Amino acid sequence: SEMCIRDSLYGAGLSYGYQWVVGRRWNIEAMLGVGYIRSEYDRYVWKRCGRFLGSGRRNYFGPTRAGVSVGFMIR
């Protein structure tokens, strides 16, 4: 059955990045982030957020972002 869900999200994290110069105007950048996310939610029957079905919460700790980019410097 379909449900209406109302929730709140909270989180915090750290990111680290590094840049390598590979040419006079070129560089490569990499980054990685880890964090903690907490979700608290109430579930309702879908029809107009009707009958209350219960509450719950979820916790997550782990990677939250990763990336690699190539940069060109314009002077």
All heavy atoms as a GROMACS GRO file, in nm:
protein
  612
    1SER      N    1   0.083  -0.119   0.000
    1SER     CA    2   0.000   0.000   0.000
    1SER      C    3   0.088   0.125   0.000
    1SER      O    4   0.198   0.124   0.052
    1SER     CB    5  -0.093   0.000   0.120
    1SER     OG    6  -0.020   0.023   0.238
    2GLU      N    7   0.036   0.231  -0.058
    2GLU     CA    8   0.112   0.356  -0.061
    2GLU      C    9   0.102   0.425   0.074
    2GLU      O   10   0.003   0.415   0.143
    2GLU     CB   11   0.056   0.446  -0.170
    2GLU     CG   12   0.074   0.388  -0.308
    2GLU     CD   13   0.027   0.483  -0.413
    2GLU    OE1   14   0.049   0.604  -0.398
    2GLU    OE2   15  -0.033   0.437  -0.510
    3MET      N   16   0.210   0.494   0.110
    3MET     CA   17   0.215   0.561   0.239
    3MET      C   18   0.260   0.704   0.223
    3MET      O   19   0.334   0.737   0.131
    3MET     CB   20   0.312   0.489   0.332
    3MET     CG   21   0.267   0.353   0.375
    3MET     SD   22   0.390   0.274   0.476
    3MET     CE   23   0.504   0.219   0.350
    4CYS      N   24   0.218   0.788   0.314
    4CYS     CA   25   0.265   0.925   0.325
    4CYS      C   26   0.371   0.923   0.436
    4CYS      O   27   0.346   0.872   0.544
    4CYS     CB   28   0.149   1.016   0.363
    4CYS     SG   29   0.196   1.185   0.398
    5ILE      N   30   0.490   0.974   0.408
    5ILE     CA   31   0.598   0.972   0.507
    5ILE      C   32   0.644   1.114   0.532
    5ILE      O   33   0.674   1.189   0.439
    5ILE     CB   34   0.716   0.886   0.457
    5ILE    CG1   35   0.671   0.743   0.434
    5ILE    CG2   36   0.831   0.891   0.557
    5ILE    CD1   37   0.776   0.654   0.372
    6ARG      N   38   0.650   1.153   0.659
    6ARG     CA   39   0.708   1.281   0.698
    6ARG      C   40   0.836   1.249   0.772
    6ARG      O   41   0.838   1.161   0.857
    6ARG     CB   42   0.612   1.359   0.787
    6ARG     CG   43   0.484   1.397   0.716
    6ARG     CD   44   0.400   1.488   0.795
    6ARG     NE   45   0.390   1.445   0.935
    6ARG     CZ   46   0.312   1.501   1.024
    6ARG    NH1   47   0.236   1.602   0.990
    6ARG    NH2   48   0.308   1.458   1.147
    7ASP      N   49   0.945   1.322   0.740
    7ASP     CA   50   1.070   1.290   0.806
    7ASP      C   51   1.155   1.413   0.832
    7ASP      O   52   1.128   1.521   0.783
    7ASP     CB   53   1.151   1.189   0.726
    7ASP     CG   54   1.195   1.241   0.589
    7ASP    OD1   55   1.155   1.353   0.553
    7ASP    OD2   56   1.269   1.171   0.522
    8SER      N   57   1.258   1.393   0.915
    8SER     CA   58   1.358   1.494   0.944
    8SER      C   59   1.494   1.429   0.925
    8SER      O   60   1.514   1.314   0.962
    8SER     CB   61   1.347   1.542   1.089
    8SER     OG   62   1.223   1.602   1.112
    9LEU      N   63   1.586   1.502   0.866
    9LEU     CA   64   1.722   1.453   0.845
    9LEU      C   65   1.821   1.542   0.918
    9LEU      O   66   1.808   1.664   0.916
    9LEU     CB   67   1.757   1.452   0.696
    9LEU     CG   68   1.682   1.356   0.608
    9LEU    CD1   69   1.714   1.383   0.461
    9LEU    CD2   70   1.717   1.214   0.643
   10TYR      N   71   1.919   1.479   0.981
   10TYR     CA   72   2.026   1.550   1.049
   10TYR      C   73   2.157   1.485   1.006
   10TYR      O   74   2.162   1.364   0.986
   10TYR     CB   75   2.014   1.537   1.202
   10TYR     CG   76   1.879   1.573   1.254
   10TYR    CD1   77   1.783   1.476   1.274
   10TYR    CD2   78   1.847   1.705   1.283
   10TYR    CE1   79   1.657   1.509   1.322
   10TYR    CE2   80   1.722   1.739   1.331
   10TYR     CZ   81   1.627   1.640   1.351
   10TYR     OH   82   1.504   1.673   1.397
   11GLY      N   83   2.261   1.562   0.994
   11GLY     CA   84   2.387   1.501   0.954
   11GLY      C   85   2.506   1.592   0.977
   11GLY      O   86   2.493   1.712   0.998
   12ALA      N   87   2.623   1.530   0.972
   12ALA     CA   88   2.750   1.602   0.983
   12ALA      C   89   2.855   1.517   0.914
   12ALA      O   90   2.841   1.395   0.905
   12ALA     CB   91   2.788   1.624   1.129
   13GLY      N   92   2.958   1.581   0.865
   13GLY     CA   93   3.061   1.504   0.797
   13GLY      C   94   3.189   1.582   0.777
   13GLY      O   95   3.198   1.701   0.808
   14LEU      N   96   3.287   1.512   0.724
   14LEU     CA   97   3.416   1.570   0.692
   14LEU      C   98   3.452   1.533   0.549
   14LEU      O   99   3.424   1.422   0.505
   14LEU     CB  100   3.524   1.516   0.785
   14LEU     CG  101   3.511   1.550   0.933
   14LEU    CD1  102   3.615   1.473   1.014
   14LEU    CD2  103   3.530   1.699   0.954
   15SER      N  104   3.517   1.627   0.481
   15SER     CA  105   3.564   1.601   0.346
   15SER      C  106   3.712   1.633   0.338
   15SER      O  107   3.762   1.723   0.407
   15SER     CB  108   3.490   1.688   0.244
   15SER     OG  109   3.355   1.652   0.236
   16TYR      N  110   3.781   1.560   0.252
   16TYR     CA  111   3.923   1.585   0.230
   16TYR      C  112   3.947   1.585   0.080
   16TYR      O  113   3.893   1.501   0.008
   16TYR     CB  114   4.009   1.477   0.297
   16TYR     CG  115   4.156   1.497   0.273
   16TYR    CD1  116   4.227   1.593   0.344
   16TYR    CD2  117   4.223   1.423   0.176
   16TYR    CE1  118   4.361   1.613   0.321
   16TYR    CE2  119   4.358   1.442   0.153
   16TYR     CZ  120   4.427   1.537   0.226
   16TYR     OH  121   4.560   1.558   0.203
   17GLY      N  122   4.027   1.680   0.036
   17GLY     CA  123   4.059   1.686  -0.106
   17GLY      C  124   4.206   1.714  -0.128
   17GLY      O  125   4.276   1.765  -0.040
   18TYR      N  126   4.253   1.678  -0.246
   18TYR     CA  127   4.393   1.702  -0.281
   18TYR      C  128   4.400   1.739  -0.427
   18TYR      O  129   4.320   1.694  -0.508
   18TYR     CB  130   4.476   1.576  -0.254
   18TYR     CG  131   4.624   1.603  -0.254
   18TYR    CD1  132   4.685   1.660  -0.143
   18TYR    CD2  133   4.701   1.574  -0.365
   18TYR    CE1  134   4.821   1.686  -0.143
   18TYR    CE2  135   4.837   1.600  -0.367
   18TYR     CZ  136   4.897   1.656  -0.255
   18TYR     OH  137   5.030   1.683  -0.255
   19GLN      N  138   4.499   1.820  -0.460
   19GLN     CA  139   4.517   1.867  -0.597
   19GLN      C  140   4.658   1.835  -0.644
   19GLN      O  141   4.755   1.858  -0.572
   19GLN     CB  142   4.495   2.018  -0.602
   19GLN     CG  143   4.523   2.081  -0.735
   19GLN     CD  144   4.499   2.230  -0.733
   19GLN    OE1  145   4.394   2.274  -0.692
   19GLN    NE2  146   4.597   2.307  -0.776
   20TRP      N  147   4.667   1.779  -0.765
   20TRP     CA  148   4.796   1.750  -0.828
   20TRP      C  149   4.811   1.840  -0.950
   20TRP      O  150   4.723   1.844  -1.034
   20TRP     CB  151   4.804   1.605  -0.874
   20TRP     CG  152   4.799   1.506  -0.763
   20TRP    CD1  153   4.904   1.459  -0.691
   20TRP    CD2  154   4.683   1.440  -0.714
   20TRP    NE1  155   4.860   1.368  -0.597
   20TRP    CE2  156   4.724   1.354  -0.609
   20TRP    CE3  157   4.547   1.445  -0.745
   20TRP    CZ2  158   4.636   1.275  -0.539
   20TRP    CZ3  159   4.460   1.366  -0.674
   20TRP    CH2  160   4.504   1.282  -0.573
   21VAL      N  161   4.923   1.909  -0.961
   21VAL     CA  162   4.953   1.989  -1.079
   21VAL      C  163   5.016   1.896  -1.181
   21VAL      O  164   5.115   1.828  -1.153
   21VAL     CB  165   5.048   2.105  -1.044
   21VAL    CG1  166   5.085   2.183  -1.170
   21VAL    CG2  167   4.985   2.196  -0.941
   22VAL      N  168   4.956   1.887  -1.300
   22VAL     CA  169   5.005   1.795  -1.403
   22VAL      C  170   5.058   1.868  -1.526
   22VAL      O  171   5.104   1.805  -1.620
   22VAL     CB  172   4.896   1.693  -1.444
   22VAL    CG1  173   4.863   1.601  -1.329
   22VAL    CG2  174   4.772   1.762  -1.496
   23GLY      N  175   5.054   1.997  -1.524
   23GLY     CA  176   5.103   2.078  -1.636
   23GLY      C  177   5.104   2.223  -1.595
   23GLY      O  178   5.065   2.259  -1.484
   24ARG      N  179   5.148   2.308  -1.688
   24ARG     CA  180   5.157   2.451  -1.656
   24ARG      C  181   5.020   2.510  -1.618
   24ARG      O  182   5.010   2.592  -1.529
   24ARG     CB  183   5.213   2.524  -1.777
   24ARG     CG  184   5.239   2.668  -1.751
   24ARG     CD  185   5.324   2.730  -1.861
   24ARG     NE  186   5.308   2.873  -1.853
   24ARG     CZ  187   5.282   2.951  -1.957
   24ARG    NH1  188   5.270   2.899  -2.075
   24ARG    NH2  189   5.269   3.080  -1.941
   25ARG      N  190   4.914   2.466  -1.682
   25ARG     CA  191   4.780   2.518  -1.653
   25ARG      C  192   4.681   2.410  -1.614
   25ARG      O  193   4.564   2.439  -1.590
   25ARG     CB  194   4.725   2.592  -1.774
   25ARG     CG  195   4.802   2.716  -1.805
   25ARG     CD  196   4.740   2.785  -1.924
   25ARG     NE  197   4.810   2.908  -1.951
   25ARG     CZ  198   4.751   3.026  -1.961
   25ARG    NH1  199   4.622   3.034  -1.946
   25ARG    NH2  200   4.822   3.133  -1.986
   26TRP      N  201   4.722   2.285  -1.607
   26TRP     CA  202   4.632   2.174  -1.580
   26TRP      C  203   4.654   2.117  -1.441
   26TRP      O  204   4.766   2.109  -1.392
   26TRP     CB  205   4.652   2.063  -1.682
   26TRP     CG  206   4.610   2.103  -1.820
   26TRP    CD1  207   4.688   2.156  -1.917
   26TRP    CD2  208   4.480   2.092  -1.874
   26TRP    NE1  209   4.615   2.180  -2.030
   26TRP    CE2  210   4.484   2.141  -2.007
   26TRP    CE3  211   4.357   2.046  -1.825
   26TRP    CZ2  212   4.375   2.146  -2.090
   26TRP    CZ3  213   4.248   2.050  -1.908
   26TRP    CH2  214   4.256   2.099  -2.038
   27ASN      N  215   4.545   2.073  -1.378
   27ASN     CA  216   4.556   2.002  -1.250
   27ASN      C  217   4.444   1.900  -1.240
   27ASN      O  218   4.344   1.906  -1.311
   27ASN     CB  219   4.557   2.099  -1.132
   27ASN     CG  220   4.429   2.179  -1.120
   27ASN    OD1  221   4.321   2.129  -1.147
   27ASN    ND2  222   4.440   2.304  -1.081
   28ILE      N  223   4.464   1.806  -1.151
   28ILE     CA  224   4.363   1.705  -1.120
   28ILE      C  225   4.332   1.716  -0.971
   28ILE      O  226   4.423   1.727  -0.889
   28ILE     CB  227   4.413   1.563  -1.154
   28ILE    CG1  228   4.437   1.551  -1.305
   28ILE    CG2  229   4.313   1.457  -1.107
   28ILE    CD1  230   4.499   1.419  -1.346
   29GLU      N  231   4.204   1.714  -0.939
   29GLU     CA  232   4.161   1.724  -0.800
   29GLU      C  233   4.079   1.601  -0.764
   29GLU      O  234   4.001   1.552  -0.846
   29GLU     CB  235   4.074   1.848  -0.780
   29GLU     CG  236   4.143   1.977  -0.819
   29GLU     CD  237   4.047   2.094  -0.827
   29GLU    OE1  238   3.924   2.072  -0.827
   29GLU    OE2  239   4.094   2.208  -0.835
   30ALA      N  240   4.099   1.550  -0.644
   30ALA     CA  241   4.020   1.437  -0.594
   30ALA      C  242   3.970   1.470  -0.455
   30ALA      O  243   4.038   1.541  -0.379
   30ALA     CB  244   4.106   1.310  -0.591
   31MET      N  245   3.851   1.420  -0.422
   31MET     CA  246   3.797   1.444  -0.288
   31MET      C  247   3.714   1.326  -0.242
   31MET      O  248   3.660   1.251  -0.324
   31MET     CB  249   3.716   1.572  -0.282
   31MET     CG  250   3.602   1.580  -0.378
   31MET     SD  251   3.450   1.516  -0.314
   31MET     CE  252   3.407   1.641  -0.201
   32LEU      N  253   3.707   1.311  -0.110
   32LEU     CA  254   3.629   1.205  -0.048
   32LEU      C  255   3.568   1.260   0.079
   32LEU      O  256   3.634   1.331   0.155
   32LEU     CB  257   3.718   1.084  -0.015
   32LEU     CG  258   3.651   0.967   0.054
   32LEU    CD1  259   3.548   0.902  -0.038
   32LEU    CD2  260   3.754   0.865   0.097
   33GLY      N  261   3.443   1.227   0.103
   33GLY     CA  262   3.375   1.272   0.224
   33GLY      C  263   3.309   1.156   0.297
   33GLY      O  264   3.259   1.063   0.233
   34VAL      N  265   3.314   1.160   0.428
   34VAL     CA  266   3.245   1.062   0.512
   34VAL      C  267   3.157   1.138   0.610
   34VAL      O  268   3.186   1.253   0.644
   34VAL     CB  269   3.341   0.968   0.588
   34VAL    CG1  270   3.421   0.883   0.493
   34VAL    CG2  271   3.432   1.046   0.679
   35GLY      N  272   3.050   1.075   0.654
   35GLY     CA  273   2.963   1.147   0.745
   35GLY      C  274   2.863   1.057   0.814
   35GLY      O  275   2.858   0.936   0.791
   36TYR      N  276   2.785   1.121   0.898
   36TYR     CA  277   2.680   1.055   0.976
   36TYR      C  278   2.548   1.120   0.939
   36TYR      O  279   2.538   1.243   0.935
   36TYR     CB  280   2.708   1.070   1.125
   36TYR     CG  281   2.592   1.028   1.212
   36TYR    CD1  282   2.566   0.894   1.233
   36TYR    CD2  283   2.509   1.122   1.271
   36TYR    CE1  284   2.459   0.854   1.313
   36TYR    CE2  285   2.403   1.083   1.350
   36TYR     CZ  286   2.378   0.951   1.370
   36TYR     OH  287   2.273   0.912   1.448
   37ILE      N  288   2.447   1.039   0.914
   37ILE     CA  289   2.314   1.090   0.882
   37ILE      C  290   2.212   1.018   0.969
   37ILE      O  291   2.218   0.896   0.984
   37ILE     CB  292   2.279   1.068   0.733
   37ILE    CG1  293   2.378   1.140   0.644
   37ILE    CG2  294   2.136   1.114   0.704
   37ILE    CD1  295   2.366   1.104   0.498
   38ARG      N  296   2.120   1.094   1.028
   38ARG     CA  297   2.013   1.037   1.109
   38ARG      C  298   1.880   1.082   1.050
   38ARG      O  299   1.860   1.200   1.023
   38ARG     CB  300   2.022   1.080   1.254
   38ARG     CG  301   1.910   1.024   1.340
   38ARG     CD  302   1.926   1.072   1.484
   38ARG     NE  303   1.820   1.021   1.567
   38ARG     CZ  304   1.824   0.907   1.635
   38ARG    NH1  305   1.932   0.831   1.628
   38ARG    NH2  306   1.725   0.870   1.710
   39SER      N  307   1.791   0.989   1.029
   39SER     CA  308   1.658   1.018   0.976
   39SER      C  309   1.554   0.973   1.078
   39SER      O  310   1.558   0.861   1.126
   39SER     CB  311   1.637   0.944   0.844
   39SER     OG  312   1.505   0.959   0.801
   40GLU      N  313   1.463   1.062   1.112
   40GLU     CA  314   1.350   1.030   1.200
   40GLU      C  315   1.223   1.053   1.120
   40GLU      O  316   1.208   1.155   1.054
   40GLU     CB  317   1.352   1.118   1.324
   40GLU     CG  318   1.476   1.098   1.408
   40GLU     CD  319   1.485   1.194   1.525
   40GLU    OE1  320   1.403   1.290   1.532
   40GLU    OE2  321   1.574   1.176   1.609
   41TYR      N  322   1.131   0.956   1.122
   41TYR     CA  323   1.015   0.967   1.036
   41TYR      C  324   0.889   0.912   1.102
   41TYR      O  325   0.895   0.830   1.192
   41TYR     CB  326   1.039   0.895   0.903
   41TYR     CG  327   1.077   0.750   0.918
   41TYR    CD1  328   0.978   0.652   0.922
   41TYR    CD2  329   1.209   0.710   0.928
   41TYR    CE1  330   1.011   0.518   0.937
   41TYR    CE2  331   1.243   0.578   0.942
   41TYR     CZ  332   1.144   0.482   0.946
   41TYR     OH  333   1.178   0.351   0.961
   42ASP      N  334   0.775   0.962   1.054
   42ASP     CA  335   0.642   0.913   1.089
   42ASP      C  336   0.578   0.862   0.961
   42ASP      O  337   0.589   0.924   0.856
   42ASP     CB  338   0.554   1.025   1.146
   42ASP     CG  339   0.604   1.077   1.278
   42ASP    OD1  340   0.671   1.001   1.351
   42ASP    OD2  341   0.577   1.194   1.309
   43ARG      N  342   0.512   0.747   0.969
   43ARG     CA  343   0.445   0.689   0.851
   43ARG      C  344   0.294   0.697   0.870
   43ARG      O  345   0.242   0.671   0.977
   43ARG     CB  346   0.486   0.544   0.832
   43ARG     CG  347   0.631   0.529   0.805
   43ARG     CD  348   0.675   0.388   0.782
   43ARG     NE  349   0.576   0.288   0.821
   43ARG     CZ  350   0.583   0.161   0.792
   43ARG    NH1  351   0.682   0.116   0.722
   43ARG    NH2  352   0.491   0.077   0.833
   44TYR      N  353   0.227   0.732   0.761
   44TYR     CA  354   0.081   0.745   0.759
   44TYR      C  355   0.028   0.673   0.636
   44TYR      O  356   0.097   0.660   0.536
   44TYR     CB  357   0.039   0.892   0.750
   44TYR     CG  358   0.079   0.974   0.869
   44TYR    CD1  359   0.204   1.032   0.878
   44TYR    CD2  360  -0.010   0.994   0.973
   44TYR    CE1  361   0.241   1.108   0.987
   44TYR    CE2  362   0.026   1.071   1.083
   44TYR     CZ  363   0.151   1.127   1.089
   44TYR     OH  364   0.188   1.201   1.198
   45VAL      N  365  -0.098   0.630   0.639
   45VAL     CA  366  -0.164   0.578   0.520
   45VAL      C  367  -0.171   0.693   0.420
   45VAL      O  368  -0.195   0.807   0.456
   45VAL     CB  369  -0.306   0.526   0.555
   45VAL    CG1  370  -0.381   0.488   0.430
   45VAL    CG2  371  -0.296   0.409   0.651
   46TRP      N  372  -0.150   0.664   0.292
   46TRP     CA  373  -0.136   0.767   0.189
   46TRP      C  374  -0.255   0.861   0.178
   46TRP      O  375  -0.240   0.980   0.157
   46TRP     CB  376  -0.111   0.700   0.054
   46TRP     CG  377  -0.101   0.800  -0.057
   46TRP    CD1  378  -0.188   0.820  -0.157
   46TRP    CD2  379   0.003   0.896  -0.076
   46TRP    NE1  380  -0.146   0.921  -0.239
   46TRP    CE2  381  -0.028   0.970  -0.191
   46TRP    CE3  382   0.119   0.928  -0.007
   46TRP    CZ2  383   0.053   1.071  -0.238
   46TRP    CZ3  384   0.199   1.029  -0.055
   46TRP    CH2  385   0.166   1.100  -0.168
   47LYS      N  386  -0.374   0.814   0.190
   47LYS     CA  387  -0.492   0.899   0.167
   47LYS      C  388  -0.496   1.015   0.265
   47LYS      O  389  -0.528   1.000   0.381
   47LYS     CB  390  -0.619   0.816   0.177
   47LYS     CG  391  -0.626   0.710   0.071
   47LYS     CD  392  -0.748   0.623   0.089
   47LYS     CE  393  -0.744   0.511  -0.013
   47LYS     NZ  394  -0.851   0.415   0.007
   48ARG      N  395  -0.459   1.134   0.214
   48ARG     CA  396  -0.459   1.258   0.293
   48ARG      C  397  -0.378   1.247   0.421
   48ARG      O  398  -0.412   1.305   0.523
   48ARG     CB  399  -0.601   1.302   0.325
   48ARG     CG  400  -0.681   1.340   0.203
   48ARG     CD  401  -0.820   1.383   0.244
   48ARG     NE  402  -0.882   1.291   0.338
   48ARG     CZ  403  -0.974   1.201   0.308
   48ARG    NH1  404  -1.014   1.190   0.185
   48ARG    NH2  405  -1.026   1.122   0.400
   49CYS      N  406  -0.271   1.171   0.420
   49CYS     CA  407  -0.189   1.149   0.540
   49CYS      C  408  -0.280   1.111   0.657
   49CYS      O  409  -0.278   1.171   0.764
   49CYS     CB  410  -0.104   1.271   0.573
   49CYS     SG  411   0.035   1.291   0.460
   50GLY      N  412  -0.361   1.011   0.634
   50GLY     CA  413  -0.462   0.968   0.729
   50GLY      C  414  -0.410   0.891   0.848
   50GLY      O  415  -0.331   0.942   0.926
   51ARG      N  416  -0.449   0.766   0.861
   51ARG     CA  417  -0.420   0.684   0.980
   51ARG      C  418  -0.270   0.672   1.004
   51ARG      O  419  -0.192   0.641   0.917
   51ARG     CB  420  -0.481   0.546   0.960
   51ARG     CG  421  -0.468   0.454   1.079
   51ARG     CD  422  -0.549   0.327   1.059
   51ARG     NE  423  -0.524   0.262   0.932
   51ARG     CZ  424  -0.437   0.163   0.913
   51ARG    NH1  425  -0.364   0.119   1.011
   51ARG    NH2  426  -0.422   0.110   0.793
   52PHE      N  427  -0.229   0.697   1.128
   52PHE     CA  428  -0.090   0.688   1.170
   52PHE      C  429  -0.047   0.543   1.177
   52PHE      O  430  -0.114   0.460   1.238
   52PHE     CB  431  -0.076   0.756   1.307
   52PHE     CG  432   0.063   0.754   1.362
   52PHE    CD1  433   0.161   0.831   1.305
   52PHE    CD2  434   0.094   0.675   1.472
   52PHE    CE1  435   0.290   0.830   1.357
   52PHE    CE2  436   0.221   0.673   1.524
   52PHE     CZ  437   0.319   0.752   1.467
   53LEU      N  438   0.066   0.508   1.112
   53LEU     CA  439   0.114   0.371   1.110
   53LEU      C  440   0.232   0.346   1.203
   53LEU      O  441   0.261   0.232   1.236
   53LEU     CB  442   0.155   0.331   0.967
   53LEU     CG  443   0.044   0.330   0.864
   53LEU    CD1  444   0.101   0.303   0.727
   53LEU    CD2  445  -0.060   0.225   0.901
   54GLY      N  446   0.303   0.451   1.243
   54GLY     CA  447   0.416   0.433   1.333
   54GLY      C  448   0.530   0.529   1.304
   54GLY      O  449   0.528   0.603   1.207
   55SER      N  450   0.627   0.526   1.393
   55SER     CA  451   0.746   0.611   1.380
   55SER      C  452   0.868   0.522   1.367
   55SER      O  453   0.865   0.404   1.402
   55SER     CB  454   0.764   0.699   1.504
   55SER     OG  455   0.659   0.791   1.514
   56GLY      N  456   0.975   0.580   1.321
   56GLY     CA  457   1.099   0.506   1.310
   56GLY      C  458   1.217   0.598   1.296
   56GLY      O  459   1.202   0.720   1.286
   57ARG      N  460   1.334   0.540   1.296
   57ARG     CA  461   1.456   0.618   1.275
   57ARG      C  462   1.562   0.529   1.214
   57ARG      O  463   1.563   0.408   1.234
   57ARG     CB  464   1.505   0.685   1.401
   57ARG     CG  465   1.534   0.596   1.516
   57ARG     CD  466   1.574   0.682   1.637
   57ARG     NE  467   1.558   0.611   1.761
   57ARG     CZ  468   1.449   0.609   1.835
   57ARG    NH1  469   1.342   0.674   1.797
   57ARG    NH2  470   1.445   0.543   1.947
   58ARG      N  471   1.648   0.591   1.137
   58ARG     CA  472   1.758   0.521   1.070
   58ARG      C  473   1.886   0.600   1.093
   58ARG      O  474   1.885   0.724   1.096
   58ARG     CB  475   1.735   0.512   0.920
   58ARG     CG  476   1.621   0.428   0.878
   58ARG     CD  477   1.668   0.289   0.865
   58ARG     NE  478   1.561   0.208   0.808
   58ARG     CZ  479   1.579   0.087   0.766
   58ARG    NH1  480   1.698   0.032   0.773
   58ARG    NH2  481   1.479   0.018   0.718
   59ASN      N  482   1.996   0.530   1.107
   59ASN     CA  483   2.127   0.591   1.121
   59ASN      C  484   2.217   0.538   1.009
   59ASN      O  485   2.210   0.421   0.974
   59ASN     CB  486   2.189   0.557   1.256
   59ASN     CG  487   2.109   0.614   1.370
   59ASN    OD1  488   2.095   0.734   1.380
   59ASN    ND2  489   2.055   0.529   1.453
   60TYR      N  490   2.302   0.626   0.956
   60TYR     CA  491   2.397   0.586   0.853
   60TYR      C  492   2.530   0.653   0.881
   60TYR      O  493   2.536   0.773   0.909
   60TYR     CB  494   2.347   0.628   0.715
   60TYR     CG  495   2.451   0.610   0.606
   60TYR    CD1  496   2.473   0.484   0.552
   60TYR    CD2  497   2.527   0.716   0.561
   60TYR    CE1  498   2.569   0.465   0.453
   60TYR    CE2  499   2.622   0.699   0.463
   60TYR     CZ  500   2.643   0.574   0.410
   60TYR     OH  501   2.738   0.555   0.313
   61PHE      N  502   2.638   0.577   0.876
   61PHE     CA  503   2.773   0.631   0.882
   61PHE      C  504   2.853   0.569   0.770
   61PHE      O  505   2.857   0.446   0.757
   61PHE     CB  506   2.840   0.602   1.017
   61PHE     CG  507   2.980   0.659   1.024
   61PHE    CD1  508   2.999   0.793   1.047
   61PHE    CD2  509   3.088   0.578   1.002
   61PHE    CE1  510   3.126   0.847   1.050
   61PHE    CE2  511   3.217   0.630   1.005
   61PHE     CZ  512   3.236   0.764   1.030
   62GLY      N  513   2.914   0.650   0.688
   62GLY     CA  514   2.993   0.599   0.577
   62GLY      C  515   3.021   0.707   0.475
   62GLY      O  516   3.004   0.826   0.501
   63PRO      N  517   3.062   0.667   0.354
   63PRO     CA  518   3.091   0.763   0.248
   63PRO      C  519   2.966   0.843   0.210
   63PRO      O  520   2.858   0.788   0.199
   63PRO     CB  521   3.136   0.677   0.130
   63PRO     CG  522   3.161   0.541   0.184
   63PRO     CD  523   3.086   0.529   0.311
   64THR      N  524   2.984   0.972   0.194
   64THR     CA  525   2.872   1.058   0.154
   64THR      C  526   2.900   1.132   0.024
   64THR      O  527   2.809   1.186  -0.036
   64THR     CB  528   2.840   1.162   0.263
   64THR    OG1  529   2.958   1.234   0.294
   64THR    CG2  530   2.786   1.093   0.388
   65ARG      N  531   3.026   1.136  -0.018
   65ARG     CA  532   3.060   1.200  -0.144
   65ARG      C  533   3.198   1.155  -0.191
   65ARG      O  534   3.282   1.119  -0.111
   65ARG     CB  535   3.056   1.352  -0.134
   65ARG     CG  536   3.156   1.407  -0.036
   65ARG     CD  537   3.166   1.556  -0.034
   65ARG     NE  538   3.038   1.617  -0.014
   65ARG     CZ  539   3.016   1.746  -0.022
   65ARG    NH1  540   3.113   1.829  -0.048
   65ARG    NH2  541   2.896   1.795  -0.004
   66ALA      N  542   3.218   1.157  -0.320
   66ALA     CA  543   3.347   1.126  -0.381
   66ALA      C  544   3.352   1.195  -0.516
   66ALA      O  545   3.249   1.210  -0.582
   66ALA     CB  546   3.364   0.976  -0.398
   67GLY      N  547   3.468   1.240  -0.555
   67GLY     CA  548   3.477   1.307  -0.683
   67GLY      C  549   3.619   1.322  -0.734
   67GLY      O  550   3.714   1.325  -0.656
   68VAL      N  551   3.630   1.331  -0.863
   68VAL     CA  552   3.756   1.360  -0.931
   68VAL      C  553   3.724   1.464  -1.038
   68VAL      O  554   3.624   1.452  -1.109
   68VAL     CB  555   3.815   1.232  -0.997
   68VAL    CG1  556   3.940   1.266  -1.076
   68VAL    CG2  557   3.845   1.128  -0.893
   69SER      N  558   3.808   1.564  -1.050
   69SER     CA  559   3.785   1.665  -1.153
   69SER      C  560   3.918   1.706  -1.215
   69SER      O  561   4.024   1.692  -1.155
   69SER     CB  562   3.712   1.787  -1.097
   69SER     OG  563   3.790   1.849  -0.997
   70VAL      N  564   3.909   1.757  -1.336
   70VAL     CA  565   4.023   1.808  -1.408
   70VAL      C  566   4.003   1.958  -1.421
   70VAL      O  567   3.895   2.005  -1.457
   70VAL     CB  568   4.034   1.743  -1.548
   70VAL    CG1  569   4.149   1.804  -1.627
   70VAL    CG2  570   4.051   1.593  -1.534
   71GLY      N  571   4.107   2.034  -1.390
   71GLY     CA  572   4.097   2.179  -1.396
   71GLY      C  573   4.194   2.241  -1.494
   71GLY      O  574   4.304   2.190  -1.516
   72PHE      N  575   4.151   2.350  -1.554
   72PHE     CA  576   4.236   2.430  -1.645
   72PHE      C  577   4.235   2.573  -1.594
   72PHE      O  578   4.128   2.633  -1.579
   72PHE     CB  579   4.181   2.422  -1.788
   72PHE     CG  580   4.260   2.504  -1.885
   72PHE    CD1  581   4.382   2.456  -1.932
   72PHE    CD2  582   4.214   2.626  -1.930
   72PHE    CE1  583   4.457   2.530  -2.021
   72PHE    CE2  584   4.288   2.701  -2.019
   72PHE     CZ  585   4.410   2.654  -2.066
   73MET      N  586   4.354   2.628  -1.568
   73MET     CA  587   4.364   2.763  -1.513
   73MET      C  588   4.370   2.865  -1.626
   73MET      O  589   4.453   2.852  -1.718
   73MET     CB  590   4.489   2.776  -1.427
   73MET     CG  591   4.478   2.693  -1.300
   73MET     SD  592   4.621   2.713  -1.194
   73MET     CE  593   4.728   2.586  -1.261
   74ILE      N  594   4.282   2.965  -1.619
   74ILE     CA  595   4.279   3.074  -1.717
   74ILE      C  596   4.348   3.195  -1.652
   74ILE      O  597   4.310   3.237  -1.544
   74ILE     CB  598   4.134   3.109  -1.756
   74ILE    CG1  599   4.069   2.987  -1.818
   74ILE    CG2  600   4.133   3.226  -1.851
   74ILE    CD1  601   3.922   3.004  -1.846
   75ARG      N  602   4.444   3.250  -1.720
   75ARG     CA  603   4.516   3.365  -1.663
   75ARG      C  604   4.492   3.490  -1.744
   75ARG      O  605   4.481   3.496  -1.857
   75ARG     CB  606   4.665   3.338  -1.659
   75ARG     CG  607   4.695   3.227  -1.565
   75ARG     CD  608   4.842   3.203  -1.558
   75ARG     NE  609   4.860   3.084  -1.477
   75ARG     CZ  610   4.974   3.036  -1.444
   75ARG    NH1  611   5.084   3.094  -1.484
   75ARG    NH2  612   4.984   2.928  -1.371
   0.00000   0.00000   0.00000
